[in-house]
Amino acid sequence: MMSKTYTVNAFWDGEAKVWCAEGVDVPGLCTEASSIEALMEKLEVMVPEMLEANGLLPLGEEEVPFELVSRISAVAHLNG
């Protein structure tokens, strides 16, 4: 049986210079890291922990698939 894929949204906070992540369907998940790679490492631990803490981790699951959806905004400047 295919496991549910959980969604985590991330955005770049240019002022703090960190990636911030919040769980869309992972209650209580909120973390940050200096790089997207470091954020993924944290999420690989935190997603199953938060699901378990909220009683949402299905019994017998050995893997918890999740998708990280990232967003970054910028301003382009015109010459002249």
BELCOR-V856965 format. One record per residue. N is the residue number from 0. OMEGA is omega in radians with two decimals (none if undefined). Layout:
((N OMEGA) (N OMEGA))
This chain:
((0 -3.12) (1 3.12) (2 3.05) (3 3.02) (4 -3.12) (5 -3.10) (6 3.07) (7 3.08) (8 3.10) (9 3.06) (10 3.13) (11 3.05) (12 -3.07) (13 3.14) (14 3.14) (15 -3.12) (16 3.09) (17 2.96) (18 3.12) (19 -3.12) (20 3.07) (21 3.13) (22 3.08) (23 3.13) (24 3.05) (25 -3.05) (26 3.06) (27 -3.11) (28 3.10) (29 -3.12) (30 3.11) (31 3.12) (32 -3.07) (33 3.11) (34 3.13) (35 3.11) (36 3.11) (37 3.11) (38 3.11) (39 3.12) (40 3.12) (41 -3.09) (42 3.12) (43 3.09) (44 -2.99) (45 -3.10) (46 3.12) (47 3.13) (48 -3.11) (49 3.09) (50 3.12) (51 -3.13) (52 -3.13) (53 3.12) (54 -3.08) (55 -3.13) (56 -3.13) (57 3.12) (58 3.07) (59 3.13) (60 3.09) (61 3.13) (62 3.10) (63 3.13) (64 3.05) (65 -3.13) (66 3.08) (67 3.14) (68 -3.05) (69 -3.11) (70 3.06) (71 -3.13) (72 3.13) (73 3.08) (74 3.08) (75 -3.13) (76 3.11) (77 3.06) (78 3.02) (79 none))
